[in-house]
């Protein structure tokens, strides 16, 4: 299983919103690893060599 984290934080005045923990993980936990896995699968179907991602 993949563990991805996105340290993107949005600031609005004194408040801040951590995009992954406050938004994405509440909608669907582990959404980023799922998207990454689906992206790799799609690239493999398009004859893209995954070694190029490294």
C-alpha positions in Angstrom: 0.0 0.0 0.0 1.2 3.5 -0.8 1.4 6.3 1.7 1.2 9.7 0.1 1.0 13.0 1.8 0.4 16.4 0.4 1.7 19.2 2.6 -0.3 21.9 0.8 -1.9 24.3 3.2 -4.3 27.1 2.2 -4.2 30.3 4.2 -7.1 32.7 4.6 -6.3 35.4 7.1 -5.4 33.8 10.4 -7.1 30.5 9.5 -5.5 27.8 7.5 -6.8 24.6 5.9 -4.5 21.6 5.4 -5.8 20.3 2.1 -5.2 16.6 2.6 -6.2 16.1 6.3 -9.0 18.6 6.4 -10.6 18.1 3.0 -9.5 15.0 1.1 -9.3 12.6 3.9 -12.7 13.6 5.2 -14.3 13.0 1.7 -12.6 9.7 1.1 -9.6 8.4 3.2 -6.6 7.3 1.1 -7.8 9.1 -2.0 -4.3 10.2 -3.1 -2.8 6.7 -3.1 -5.8 5.4 -5.0 -5.4 8.2 -7.6 -1.7 7.4 -7.9 -2.4 3.7 -8.4 -5.0 4.4 -11.1 -2.6 6.8 -12.8 0.1 4.1 -12.9 -2.4 1.5 -14.3 -3.6 3.9 -17.0 0.0 4.7 -18.0 0.8 1.0 -18.2 -2.2 0.5 -20.6 -0.9 3.3 -22.8 2.5 1.5 -23.1 4.3 4.0 -20.8 7.3 2.6 -19.0 6.9 3.1 -15.3 10.7 3.3 -14.9 10.4 6.8 -16.5 8.4 7.9 -13.4 11.4 7.2 -11.1 
